[in-house]
Amino acid sequence: MKRTLRTAVRHANQWLVFGVVLDVLMTPLGWLRHRPAFGSIITLWWQSHHKTAMTLVLVLTLVGCWLVLVLFFWGVEGLRWAMGRNDWDRK
């Protein structure tokens, strides 16, 4: 259980880093199409009168998305472990 959770956390972190890198790489393409950068989150934060509340909402949203990814990958890893634990019997 500990190993599957560690693997799930690693996969969730990789997915979040992949998403951020992809968003950063696609930003110039969005600028060419006259779209706001990063889904206009930076503009929303800059124009907000309650920057601490807006920052808290953004951080909690990021943590919530990370938690959903961890739970998803933990279920996938648990399923992979449960399906592969009896493979040595079938040889």
Backbone as JSON Lines, residues from 0, in Angstrom:
{"i":0,"aa":"M","n":[0.82,-1.19,0.0],"ca":[0.0,0.0,0.0],"c":[0.87,1.25,0.0]}
{"i":1,"aa":"K","n":[1.97,1.22,0.76],"ca":[2.84,2.38,0.83],"c":[3.51,2.63,-0.53]}
{"i":2,"aa":"R","n":[3.92,1.53,-1.18],"ca":[4.58,1.67,-2.47],"c":[3.63,2.19,-3.54]}
{"i":3,"aa":"T","n":[2.39,1.71,-3.53],"ca":[1.43,2.18,-4.52],"c":[1.1,3.65,-4.31]}
{"i":4,"aa":"L","n":[1.03,4.09,-3.05],"ca":[0.76,5.51,-2.78],"c":[1.93,6.37,-3.23]}
{"i":5,"aa":"R","n":[3.15,5.9,-2.98],"ca":[4.32,6.65,-3.42],"c":[4.36,6.77,-4.94]}
{"i":6,"aa":"T","n":[4.01,5.7,-5.62],"ca":[3.97,5.72,-7.09],"c":[2.86,6.64,-7.57]}
{"i":7,"aa":"A","n":[1.73,6.63,-6.91],"ca":[0.62,7.5,-7.3],"c":[0.99,8.97,-7.12]}
{"i":8,"aa":"V","n":[1.67,9.3,-6.04],"ca":[2.1,10.68,-5.82],"c":[3.1,11.1,-6.89]}
{"i":9,"aa":"R","n":[4.02,10.2,-7.24],"ca":[4.99,10.52,-8.29],"c":[4.3,10.76,-9.63]}
{"i":10,"aa":"H","n":[3.32,9.92,-9.97],"ca":[2.6,10.09,-11.23],"c":[1.78,11.39,-11.23]}
{"i":11,"aa":"A","n":[1.14,11.72,-10.12],"ca":[0.37,12.96,-10.03],"c":[1.27,14.18,-10.19]}
{"i":12,"aa":"N","n":[2.43,14.14,-9.56],"ca":[3.37,15.26,-9.69],"c":[3.86,15.39,-11.13]}
{"i":13,"aa":"Q","n":[4.11,14.26,-11.78],"ca":[4.56,14.3,-13.17],"c":[3.48,14.89,-14.08]}
{"i":14,"aa":"W","n":[2.22,14.54,-13.84],"ca":[1.13,15.07,-14.65],"c":[0.97,16.57,-14.45]}
{"i":15,"aa":"L","n":[1.09,17.04,-13.21],"ca":[0.98,18.48,-12.97],"c":[2.13,19.24,-13.6]}
{"i":16,"aa":"V","n":[3.35,18.73,-13.49],"ca":[4.5,19.38,-14.12],"c":[4.35,19.37,-15.63]}
{"i":17,"aa":"F","n":[3.88,18.27,-16.18],"ca":[3.64,18.19,-17.62],"c":[2.62,19.23,-18.07]}
{"i":18,"aa":"G","n":[1.55,19.4,-17.3],"ca":[0.54,20.39,-17.64],"c":[1.07,21.8,-17.59]}
{"i":19,"aa":"V","n":[1.87,22.12,-16.59],"ca":[2.43,23.47,-16.48],"c":[3.41,23.73,-17.62]}
{"i":20,"aa":"V","n":[4.28,22.76,-17.91],"ca":[5.24,22.93,-19.01],"c":[4.52,23.09,-20.34]}
{"i":21,"aa":"L","n":[3.49,22.29,-20.56],"ca":[2.73,22.4,-21.8],"c":[2.04,23.76,-21.91]}
{"i":22,"aa":"D","n":[1.51,24.27,-20.81],"ca":[0.87,25.58,-20.82],"c":[1.88,26.68,-21.1]}
{"i":23,"aa":"V","n":[3.06,26.59,-20.52],"ca":[4.1,27.59,-20.76],"c":[4.56,27.54,-22.22]}
{"i":24,"aa":"L","n":[4.7,26.34,-22.76],"ca":[5.13,26.22,-24.15],"c":[4.06,26.69,-25.14]}
{"i":25,"aa":"M","n":[2.8,26.56,-24.78],"ca":[1.72,26.95,-25.69],"c":[1.32,28.42,-25.54]}
{"i":26,"aa":"T","n":[1.85,29.11,-24.57],"ca":[1.49,30.51,-24.36],"c":[1.82,31.39,-25.56]}
{"i":27,"aa":"P","n":[3.01,31.29,-26.17],"ca":[3.27,32.13,-27.36],"c":[2.28,31.86,-28.51]}
{"i":28,"aa":"L","n":[1.87,30.63,-28.66],"ca":[0.88,30.31,-29.69],"c":[-0.45,30.99,-29.36]}
{"i":29,"aa":"G","n":[-0.81,31.02,-28.09],"ca":[-2.01,31.72,-27.68],"c":[-1.93,33.21,-27.9]}
{"i":30,"aa":"W","n":[-0.74,33.77,-27.69],"ca":[-0.56,35.21,-27.95],"c":[-0.72,35.52,-29.42]}
{"i":31,"aa":"L","n":[-0.27,34.61,-30.28],"ca":[-0.45,34.82,-31.72],"c":[-1.93,34.8,-32.11]}
{"i":32,"aa":"R","n":[-2.72,34.05,-31.35],"ca":[-4.15,33.97,-31.61],"c":[-4.93,34.97,-30.77]}
{"i":33,"aa":"H","n":[-4.23,35.9,-30.11],"ca":[-4.84,36.96,-29.29],"c":[-5.69,36.39,-28.15]}
{"i":34,"aa":"R","n":[-5.15,35.4,-27.49],"ca":[-5.81,34.8,-26.33],"c":[-5.03,35.21,-25.08]}
{"i":35,"aa":"P","n":[-5.72,35.33,-23.95],"ca":[-4.99,35.69,-22.72],"c":[-4.08,34.56,-22.25]}
{"i":36,"aa":"A","n":[-2.97,34.94,-21.65],"ca":[-1.99,33.95,-21.19],"c":[-2.51,33.24,-19.94]}
{"i":37,"aa":"F","n":[-2.27,31.94,-19.88],"ca":[-2.61,31.09,-18.74],"c":[-4.09,31.17,-18.38]}
{"i":38,"aa":"G","n":[-4.95,31.3,-19.36],"ca":[-6.38,31.32,-19.1],"c":[-6.82,32.56,-18.34]}
{"i":39,"aa":"S","n":[-6.06,33.64,-18.43],"ca":[-6.29,34.94,-17.78],"c":[-6.31,34.86,-16.25]}
{"i":40,"aa":"I","n":[-5.71,33.83,-15.69],"ca":[-5.64,33.72,-14.23],"c":[-4.77,34.83,-13.65]}
{"i":41,"aa":"I","n":[-3.68,35.15,-14.34],"ca":[-2.79,36.21,-13.85],"c":[-3.51,37.55,-13.88]}
{"i":42,"aa":"T","n":[-4.27,37.8,-14.92],"ca":[-5.03,39.05,-15.01],"c":[-6.09,39.12,-13.93]}
{"i":43,"aa":"L","n":[-6.78,38.02,-13.69],"ca":[-7.77,37.99,-12.62],"c":[-7.15,38.27,-11.27]}
{"i":44,"aa":"W","n":[-5.98,37.69,-11.01],"ca":[-5.31,37.92,-9.74],"c":[-4.85,39.37,-9.62]}
{"i":45,"aa":"W","n":[-4.31,39.91,-10.72],"ca":[-3.79,41.28,-10.7],"c":[-4.91,42.3,-10.47]}
{"i":46,"aa":"Q","n":[-6.08,42.08,-11.03],"ca":[-7.18,43.01,-10.9],"c":[-8.04,42.76,-9.66]}
{"i":47,"aa":"S","n":[-7.76,41.71,-8.94],"ca":[-8.53,41.37,-7.75],"c":[-8.22,42.34,-6.61]}
{"i":48,"aa":"H","n":[-9.26,42.7,-5.86],"ca":[-9.08,43.57,-4.7],"c":[-8.67,42.76,-3.48]}
{"i":49,"aa":"H","n":[-8.92,41.49,-3.5],"ca":[-8.58,40.6,-2.39],"c":[-7.56,39.59,-2.86]}
{"i":50,"aa":"K","n":[-6.32,40.03,-2.93],"ca":[-5.27,39.18,-3.49],"c":[-4.99,37.96,-2.62]}
{"i":51,"aa":"T","n":[-5.08,38.12,-1.3],"ca":[-4.83,36.96,-0.44],"c":[-5.92,35.91,-0.61]}
{"i":52,"aa":"A","n":[-7.15,36.33,-0.72],"ca":[-8.25,35.38,-0.92],"c":[-8.14,34.71,-2.29]}
{"i":53,"aa":"M","n":[-7.77,35.49,-3.29],"ca":[-7.62,34.92,-4.63],"c":[-6.45,33.93,-4.66]}
{"i":54,"aa":"T","n":[-5.37,34.25,-3.98],"ca":[-4.23,33.34,-3.9],"c":[-4.62,32.07,-3.18]}
{"i":55,"aa":"L","n":[-5.36,32.2,-2.1],"ca":[-5.82,31.03,-1.36],"c":[-6.72,30.14,-2.21]}
{"i":56,"aa":"V","n":[-7.6,30.74,-2.97],"ca":[-8.48,29.97,-3.87],"c":[-7.66,29.24,-4.92]}
{"i":57,"aa":"L","n":[-6.67,29.91,-5.5],"ca":[-5.84,29.27,-6.52],"c":[-5.02,28.12,-5.94]}
{"i":58,"aa":"V","n":[-4.46,28.33,-4.75],"ca":[-3.67,27.27,-4.11],"c":[-4.56,26.09,-3.73]}
{"i":59,"aa":"L","n":[-5.73,26.36,-3.17],"ca":[-6.64,25.27,-2.79],"c":[-7.13,24.51,-4.02]}
{"i":60,"aa":"T","n":[-7.34,25.2,-5.12],"ca":[-7.75,24.53,-6.36],"c":[-6.64,23.63,-6.87]}
{"i":61,"aa":"L","n":[-5.41,24.12,-6.81],"ca":[-4.27,23.31,-7.24],"c":[-4.09,22.09,-6.35]}
{"i":62,"aa":"V","n":[-4.23,22.26,-5.05],"ca":[-4.1,21.14,-4.12],"c":[-5.25,20.14,-4.34]}
{"i":63,"aa":"G","n":[-6.45,20.64,-4.58],"ca":[-7.58,19.76,-4.85],"c":[-7.38,18.95,-6.13]}
{"i":64,"aa":"C","n":[-6.88,19.58,-7.17],"ca":[-6.61,18.86,-8.42],"c":[-5.52,17.81,-8.21]}
{"i":65,"aa":"W","n":[-4.49,18.16,-7.42],"ca":[-3.42,17.21,-7.12],"c":[-3.98,16.02,-6.35]}
{"i":66,"aa":"L","n":[-4.86,16.29,-5.4],"ca":[-5.44,15.21,-4.6],"c":[-6.3,14.28,-5.46]}
{"i":67,"aa":"V","n":[-7.06,14.84,-6.37],"ca":[-7.86,14.0,-7.28],"c":[-6.95,13.14,-8.14]}
{"i":68,"aa":"L","n":[-5.87,13.72,-8.64],"ca":[-4.93,12.93,-9.44],"c":[-4.28,11.82,-8.62]}
{"i":69,"aa":"V","n":[-3.91,12.13,-7.38],"ca":[-3.31,11.1,-6.52],"c":[-4.3,9.97,-6.28]}
{"i":70,"aa":"L","n":[-5.54,10.29,-5.99],"ca":[-6.54,9.25,-5.75],"c":[-6.77,8.4,-7.0]}
{"i":71,"aa":"F","n":[-6.8,9.05,-8.16],"ca":[-6.98,8.32,-9.41],"c":[-5.82,7.36,-9.66]}
{"i":72,"aa":"F","n":[-4.59,7.88,-9.55],"ca":[-3.43,7.04,-9.8],"c":[-3.24,5.98,-8.72]}
{"i":73,"aa":"W","n":[-3.67,6.27,-7.5],"ca":[-3.6,5.27,-6.44],"c":[-4.54,4.11,-6.75]}
{"i":74,"aa":"G","n":[-5.73,4.43,-7.27],"ca":[-6.65,3.37,-7.68],"c":[-6.1,2.56,-8.83]}
{"i":75,"aa":"V","n":[-5.47,3.22,-9.79],"ca":[-4.89,2.51,-10.93],"c":[-3.74,1.62,-10.48]}
{"i":76,"aa":"E","n":[-2.87,2.15,-9.62],"ca":[-1.74,1.35,-9.14],"c":[-2.21,0.19,-8.26]}
{"i":77,"aa":"G","n":[-3.23,0.42,-7.45],"ca":[-3.78,-0.66,-6.64],"c":[-4.37,-1.75,-7.5]}
{"i":78,"aa":"L","n":[-5.03,-1.36,-8.58],"ca":[-5.59,-2.34,-9.5],"c":[-4.49,-3.11,-10.22]}
{"i":79,"aa":"R","n":[-3.44,-2.4,-10.62],"ca":[-2.32,-3.08,-11.27],"c":[-1.66,-4.07,-10.32]}
{"i":80,"aa":"W","n":[-1.52,-3.68,-9.05],"ca":[-0.91,-4.58,-8.07],"c":[-1.8,-5.8,-7.83]}
{"i":81,"aa":"A","n":[-3.12,-5.57,-7.72],"ca":[-4.03,-6.67,-7.45],"c":[-4.09,-7.64,-8.63]}
{"i":82,"aa":"M","n":[-3.98,-7.12,-9.84],"ca":[-4.03,-8.0,-11.01],"c":[-2.72,-8.75,-11.21]}
{"i":83,"aa":"G","n":[-1.61,-8.19,-10.76],"ca":[-0.32,-8.81,-11.02],"c":[0.22,-9.63,-9.88]}
{"i":84,"aa":"R","n":[-0.46,-9.67,-8.75],"ca":[0.1,-10.38,-7.6],"c":[0.07,-11.89,-7.75]}
{"i":85,"aa":"N","n":[-0.76,-12.43,-8.62],"ca":[-0.85,-13.88,-8.82],"c":[-0.22,-14.32,-10.13]}
{"i":86,"aa":"D","n":[0.59,-13.47,-10.74],"ca":[1.19,-13.83,-12.02],"c":[2.19,-14.98,-11.89]}
{"i":87,"aa":"W","n":[2.85,-15.1,-10.76],"ca":[3.84,-16.16,-10.62],"c":[3.2,-17.55,-10.58]}
{"i":88,"aa":"D","n":[1.9,-17.63,-10.27],"ca":[1.2,-18.92,-10.25],"c":[0.93,-19.45,-11.65]}
{"i":89,"aa":"R","n":[0.9,-18.61,-12.62],"ca":[0.45,-18.99,-13.95],"c":[1.57,-19.44,-14.86]}
{"i":90,"aa":"K","n":[2.78,-19.57,-14.38],"ca":[3.88,-19.97,-15.24],"c":[3.91,-21.45,-15.5]}
